[in-house]
Amino acid sequence: MSDHTSGNAPTVRDAAVLAFTSSLGPFAVNTYIPGFYIIAEEYGVTLPVVQQSLTLYLMAFAIGTLFCGALSDTFGRRRVLLNGMVLFALASIGAMTSPNIYMLFFWRVVQGLGAAVGQVVTQAIVRDRWSGLHATRVNGLIAMFFAVSPALSPVIGGEIIVLFHWQAAFAFLALYALSIALVVLLWLPESLPPHARQPLRLRSTFANYGHGLTHKAFMAGALSHGCLFMGGIIYTAGAADFVINIMQFGVDEFIWLTAPLICFSVFGSWCCTHLIRRFGQGGTMAIGLALMILPGLIATFTDYVLRPGYPWIILGPAVYQIGMHVCRPVMMVMNLDYFPNNRGMASSIQQFFVTTGFAFCCAFLAPLAIGQAWKYSLIMGVCAVVVALLWLYALKARAACWPETARG
């Protein structure tokens, strides 16, 4: 199989541009979370109702990921990125001016469709330009920058909401999307040349998706990646409850949850490439999985029995972040190995399961955990165990199919 990858090593600038390009999704999720109680009061609804605006956004995001990768395989990466950012900016203005909760729901759906392009297309760009250790390294560098987005966005959102109002958070998001569009225009070259693009034929497109969805090794890896993300994102899905009710902090004090998660996430991403050089992909994954499973089990016990206060209550999720960011770059590269000619499609399916996991957290798991720290830890620990089981199956299936489908 042909592989149009570059031999040039990725630079920090490459990683920074790609991380910024893919960071809109987390900002769109978290920036307005500190205002949930204010939005509920203004619209005359309950907190769980407002939280469904997040669920709807994530569902639309997940659906969008299934199409934008294939579109980028046909029309090129830059064009799809630019159109997605413009659509998101327009939807942000709509959300900012929503007269009721139902219009907010609608515009959050449109936002989800626009934001979906970022993470999917940047994953495809990485595999367009690099392979092997280079691809893993750039994913690790991207993760270091990317780790800041979901952790920093509620802090920024909280300050904006306190200083202005919750609508201002959506004005910020519109400007953020337009800033990404400008960066794409100025500093992100097209990575998919015209001769490598796939014609947009519905029958072949659905056939490619069918092949991806029935590929045992790829699907096990994609599901494992989704569960990996779900275990770490449960604290974001329930951030309004965890910070305000469990930690007993204010609307503008989300930093006490997010700052440690930022630091441990960046540290995990930094560790990833160093661990790969010493232990290889298999050893790195084993270390990362251990760093996820053990904190989940220990934190569940201590939160239930000892009920520690801050900062000990976030030690478990912080260590999980190390393991998660050690594993993610390896998983992302290995999962896209199977489809060198349809990386956009493969990225779409992979991102679909990540976003669906987040939506599942928001709709079902976070409401179950409300008010109980040990329940958050239990969800995190169970996700880690499921990740390990799925990844072991993925490796077994990979060994069987590698000679035919994963070379390159």
FENFEN-V524350 format. One record per backbone hydrogen bond with DSSP energy under -0.5 kcal/mol. NH is the residue of the N-H (numbers start at 1). CO is the residue of the C=O. If there is no record, write none. Layout:
BEGIN
[[NH	CO] [NH	CO]]
END
This chain:
BEGIN
[[5	3] [6	129] [15	11] [16	12] [17	13] [18	14] [19	15] [20	16] [21	17] [22	18] [23	19] [23	20] [27	23] [28	24] [29	25] [30	26] [31	27] [33	30] [34	30] [35	32] [36	33] [39	35] [40	36] [41	37] [42	38] [43	39] [44	40] [45	40] [50	46] [51	47] [52	48] [52	49] [53	50] [54	50] [54	51] [55	51] [56	52] [57	53] [58	54] [59	55] [60	56] [61	57] [62	58] [63	59] [64	60] [65	61] [66	62] [66	63] [67	64] [68	64] [69	65] [71	67] [72	68] [73	69] [74	70] [74	71] [75	71] [76	72] [80	76] [81	77] [82	78] [83	79] [84	80] [85	81] [86	82] [87	83] [88	84] [89	85] [90	86] [91	87] [92	88] [93	89] [94	90] [95	91] [96	92] [97	93] [98	95] [104	100] [105	101] [106	102] [107	103] [108	104] [109	105] [110	106] [111	107] [112	108] [113	109] [114	110] [115	111] [116	112] [117	114] [118	115] [119	115] [120	116] [121	117] [122	118] [123	119] [124	120] [125	121] [126	122] [127	123] [128	124] [129	125] [130	126] [134	131] [135	131] [136	132] [137	133] [138	134] [139	135] [140	136] [141	137] [142	138] [143	139] [144	140] [145	141] [146	142] [147	143] [148	145] [149	145] [149	146] [150	146] [151	147] [152	148] [153	149] [156	152] [157	153] [158	154] [159	155] [160	156] [161	157] [162	158] [163	159] [164	160] [168	165] [169	165] [169	166] [170	166] [170	167] [171	167] [172	168] [173	169] [174	170] [175	171] [176	172] [177	173] [178	174] [179	175] [180	176] [181	177] [182	178] [183	179] [184	180] [185	181] [186	182] [187	183] [188	183] [188	184] [189	187] [193	191] [196	193] [197	194] [198	73] [201	199] [202	200] [205	201] [206	202] [207	203] [208	204] [209	205] [210	206] [211	207] [212	208] [213	209] [214	210] [215	212] [216	214] [219	215] [220	216] [221	217] [222	218] [223	219] [224	220] [225	221] [226	222] [227	223] [228	224] [229	225] [230	226] [231	227] [232	228] [233	229] [234	230] [235	232] [236	233] [237	233] [238	234] [239	236] [242	238] [243	239] [244	240] [245	241] [246	241] [247	242] [249	243] [253	250] [256	253] [257	254] [258	254] [259	255] [261	257] [262	258] [263	259] [264	260] [265	261] [266	262] [267	263] [268	264] [269	265] [270	266] [271	267] [272	268] [273	269] [274	270] [275	271] [276	272] [277	273] [278	274] [279	275] [280	275] [280	276] [283	279] [284	280] [285	281] [286	282] [287	283] [288	284] [289	285] [290	286] [291	287] [292	288] [292	289] [293	289] [294	290] [296	292] [297	293] [298	294] [299	295] [300	296] [301	297] [302	298] [303	299] [304	300] [305	301] [306	302] [307	302] [313	309] [314	311] [315	312] [316	312] [318	314] [319	315] [320	316] [321	317] [322	318] [323	319] [324	320] [325	321] [326	322] [327	323] [328	324] [331	327] [332	328] [333	329] [334	330] [335	331] [336	332] [337	333] [337	334] [339	336] [342	339] [346	342] [347	343] [348	344] [349	345] [350	346] [351	347] [352	348] [353	349] [354	350] [355	351] [356	352] [357	353] [358	354] [359	355] [360	356] [361	357] [362	358] [363	359] [364	360] [365	360] [366	361] [368	364] [369	365] [370	366] [370	367] [372	369] [375	372] [376	372] [377	373] [378	374] [379	375] [380	376] [381	377] [382	378] [383	379] [384	380] [385	381] [386	382] [387	383] [388	384] [389	385] [390	386] [391	387] [392	388] [393	389] [394	390] [395	391] [396	392] [397	393] [398	394] [399	395] [400	396] [401	397] [402	398] [404	401] [405	401] [406	401] [406	402]]
END
